[in-house]
Amino acid sequence: MDQIVLKNVTKRFTTKTLGTVTAVDNFNLNVREGECFSFLGPSGCGKTTTLRMIAGFEDLSEGEIYLGGAPVSIRSRNLYVPPEDRGLGMVFQAFAVWPHMNIFDNVAYPLKVKKVPAAEIRERVKKALKHCSLDGMEKVFPSDLSGGQQQRIALARAIVTSPKVMLLDEPLSNLDPKLRETMRFEIKKLQKEFNFTIIFVTHDQSEAMALSDRMLVMDMGVVKQIGTPTELYNNPTDKFVHSFLGQSNFTNVELSGGRVYLKGDRSVPLGMEAPKTGETEMLLATRPNTIEINREEGFRGTVVKRVFLTDFTEYIVALGDQTVRVQAPHRNMFRAGETCYLRFANPIWYSAKKDASDAERERRTLV
């Protein structure tokens, strides 16, 4: 069953400097019951605006939203269900806990608003605190807690209402790296125990990859690709998705006679089969950890820089007037200035032409 459905959802804003901006453009999505689905993209891509429309904090310019099969926003019919009647739990980037209330009162607040009986409130708050590792701390105030514990208060307050859908808007971005990793496991554990559907908004690719059953990548209000983390990483549909998920190299090349050459240099081919396309110029996309660096075979380059990192050594290698990043095991180290040879495995090809998102990004930057 689809728990969340968005049909042709569009949101426009009017600004003084940019005029009318389409923050979300013809967004379509089906999220299955019990699924953890992540919205991934850079700041300003429209992911939080989409989440706010699902929550009911923003109305639509066009389109329809359904939760659990029931319509909650249909612009053409002026149908709008307020946030408090959508049965959602939500955790924000800011912890959003009330400093003048102790932990019990913070977590109990949404139940008191709904006028739930006192005995039931105590039972449900106790259960929520236990699942969030806050049991026995009912009388403690947020100011006496760490950031991770305050985020657990927000999680407990969200699950205490037994929501079928949990909306998480960058809830881990204010935590240190080690605590963020711990909280990822806590969120997945809570989802398994309470069986709610999650929409997780983040610009952090590692969070999205670790948490998601499926995910999407957005840019300039447009959905670029939807799929599992593995599908998006291994088979990105365009250069933006490739660049946003993991580290990337984009090398400008020319195609001629079935061979691939560095742009502007047809003296020596790169040693790979040219893609079957009508274009004469392409972008060769590679991951730094898929390029083999050696001293004997491949396309000749020069090591510009070497950086020793914990799990690998990273090289910046000059190929003509372009550079590529290569990540290799610590053995067979190369020095800066040394000649090396590169072999490219599993290249992905993209058009060198700019797309609509590139043009819109430039427009917003120039203004």
N, C-alpha and C positions, 0 to 999 in steps of 0.2 A: 504493500500500500504506500502511496505517495503521501508523506506527512506535510510537505511544503511544496506549493506549486506557484510559480510566477509566470504569467503570460504577457509577453510584449510590454513589460514594465519600463516606463521612461520617466525620468525626472529632470526638469529644466529649472535653472535658477537664472535670474537677471542680476548682473553685477555692473558697477559703475565703469570699471576699466575694461572688462572683457565682453560686455553686452550679455547676450543670452548664451549660457553655457549648458550643454547637455551633460549632466553629471552621470546619468545612467541612460543608456541608449538601447531600447528594444531588447530588454533582458528577459530570457526564457530559461527556466530551471525547474527540475523535478528532484526533490530530495526525499529519499525513501525513509520509512519509519525505522528508527533505531540506528540511522546512519550518522557518522561524523563527517560533515562536509565543510571544507575550508574555502574561504574567499582569500585569495592571495594576489597581491599587487602593490605597486608603490603608493606613496602618499598622494592623495588626490585622484586616484583612479576610479572612485565610486563605490568601493566595497562597503564602507561604513554607511554611506547614504542608502545603499540597498538594504543593509541590516536594519536601519532605522525605519524604512518603509515596511519591512516585514513586521517590526515591533509595533508600528502604528504611530511613531513619533514624527514621521514625515508622510504627507499625503502624496499620491501619485499624480503625475501630469497626464499619463496615459497608462492603460493596462489593467491587469487583474492579479490579485493575490488570494490564495486559498490556504487555509490551515486545517489539516485533518479532514479535508474534503469540503469544508464550509467556507464560503466567501467572506473575506474580512476587508478587502478593498477592491472596489470596481469603479473606476473613474467614470465610465460612460453612464453608470446608473447612480452616481453620487453616493454609492454605498461605502460607509466607513465605520468600522468597529474600533472603538477606543482601545488603547493599550491594555488597560486594566481588565478588559473583557476578552482578551485574546488567549489567556491561559499560558503565557510564556514566562520563563525565567530568564534573567539577563544579568551578565556580569560585565562591568566596564573596565577600561584601561585604568582609570583612577579607581581606587578601592571603593570609594563612595560609601564608607561606613560613617555612621553618626557618632561623632566624638563624645557627645554628652550622654550617650546610652551605653550600658554595658553590653557584653556579647549576647546575653539572653534577649534583651530588649531589641537589639539590632536584628537578630534572626527572627524574632517573634513579630516584628512590626507588620509585615504583609498579612499575617494571619489575623492580627488585631483589627486591621482595616476591613477585613472581610467578616469581622464579628464572629470568628470561630470560638466555640466555648473554651474557657480557660483550661480545663483539664486536657482537652485535645491539643491545645497550644503547647502545654508543657511536654506532652508526649512526643509531639512532632518535632519540637525544637531539640529535645534530648536526642532523638534519633538523628537529626541533621548534624548536630554537633559531633556526635560519635563518628559518623561517616566522614567528617572533615577533620578528625583528630583534634577536636576542641572540647571534648567532654571533660567536665570538672572545672571549666573555666568560665562558667556562666556569669559570674559577678565581676570579671575582669573588664577593664575599659580598653578600647582600641589603642590609646596612646601608650599603653604599657606593653604593646606587642610589636613583633617584627613585621616587616612588609609581607612576608609569606603568610604569617598568621592572620593579618588583616585581610589578605586576599581569600583566605579560607572562610572568614566571616561572610564575605560577599558570596562565596559559593554556597555556604550553608543557608543563607537567606534566600538564594535563588532556588534551591532544591526543596526547601521546607513546604512550598506550595504544591509539590508533586507535579511539576509542569511536564507536558509531553514534548515540549521543545525548549531547548536551552540556547540562548544567543550569547556568544562570548565575543566581545569587541576588544581585541588585543589585551586580554586580561593578564598576560605575563610580562608585558614589555617593561614594567617598572621594577622587575625583580632581577637579582644578579643571576649570571649564567647557570650556576649550579642549582639554585633554587628553582629556576625556570624549568630545568630538566625534571626535577622532583615533582613539580606541579603538573607537568604533562601527564605523568603516570597517575597522579591523583585524579585528574579530570577523566581519564579513560576508565579508571576504576569506578568512579561515581557513575559514569554512563552505563557501565555493565550492571551495577547494582540497582539503578533506578530506571534503566531502559528508556531514557529520553533520547530524542534526536538532537544533535548538536549542529549549529552553524557557527563556525569559528573564523573570525576575521583577523588577519594578521598580514604584516609585510615581511615576516620572518620565514624564509623558505624551510628552514630546519624544523620549526614548529609545525608547519603545515604538513610536511612530509612525514613527520613522526606520528601525528595525531589522526590523519585523514584516512577514511575509506575511499573517498573521492575528493577532488578539489577542482577549483577553476582558477585561471589566471586572468585578471582584468587589466586593461590599460585604457585610459582616456574614456572611461564609461562603457567600454565595449568588452564583451567576453571574448577572450582570445582562444581559450581551449578548456575543455572539461574532460576529466578522466581520472584514473588512479594515479597516485604519485609516480609509480614506475612508468606508466604510459606517458605522462607529461615529461618526465626527465629523459627517457630514452627516445621518444618520438615527438619532440616539440614541433608544432605546426608552422611556427614562424620564428624569426630571429629574436623577437621580443621575448617569447616564452623561453627560448634557448638561453638567452642572456640572464633571465630572471631566476631560473632554476639552476643553481650551480655556477661554476666559473666557466667562461667561454672565450674562445678565440674566433674572431671573424677576419678572414684573410681575403683581400680583394684579388680575384683571379680573372683570367681571360681564357676562353675556350676556343680552340682552333684545331681542326683536323682530328677530332676525337681525343685531343690532349689538353692538359690543364697547365697553364703558365701563371706565374706571378704577374699581376697587372703591370704593364709597362716593360716587361722583360720576357722575351720569347726565346732566349738563348738556350735554356734548359727546362724541360717539362718537370712537373712535380712528381711524376711517377705514379699516377693514379688514373683510373678510367674517368673520362668526362661524362657528366650526366647528360641524358638525352633531353635537350631543351632547345628552344629556338633562340635563346639569349646568348650573347657573346661575352657578357660580363656577369659574374656571379659572386656570391659570398660563400667561401668555404668555412663551415662552422665545425669546430672541434672542441673537445674537452681537454684541458691540460693533462689529465691523467691517462688519456688514451694515445698520446703521442710518444712514440719510442725515440729516445735519444741514444746515439751510439757513435763510434769512431770510424765506421767502415762503410755503411750502406744507407742510402736514402738521399734526401735533398740536402745539399750543403748549406750550412748556416754558421753563424758566429755567436758564441755565448757573450752576451752583454753584461749579464748580472747573475749572480748565484746567491740564493738565500737558503740557509739551513733551517728547516722547520721540524717539528717534533716527529711527524710520520713520514716525511719525504723531503727531498731537496727540490726547490723550485728554481727554474732557470728562465731568464728572459733571453730569447734567441732572435737575432736579427736575420731576416730572410729578405735580402735586397733592402728596400727602404721601409719594410714593414717588420713588426716584431710579433712573436707568439710566446705564450707562456706554457712551459712544460713542467710537469711534476713527475719526478722519477725517484726510485729507491736510492738510498744513501750510497750504495756501492757504485764504483766507477765514476767518481766525482769529476766534473769538468771545471776548469778555471775560467774566470772572465777573460775574454780575448781569445780563447781556444776555439779551433774549428771543430764543428760537430756535424752529424748527419741525422736528419729526422725522417721517420716513417709515420705516415698518418693512417690510423685505423678507423673504420666506420665513419667516414665524413658525412655530414649533412649539408645539403645545398639549399641556399635561399637566393631569391632575386636581389640584385644590388639596388633596385629601385626603391624609393621611399613609398610607404603606404600612408593611408589616411591618418593613422594614429601619430606617425612621425610629423606630419604637417600640423596637426592640432597641437602637439606638444611644443613645436617651434612657435606657433602663434601665441600660446599662453606664456612662453618664456619671453618672447619679444615685448609683449604688452607689460 
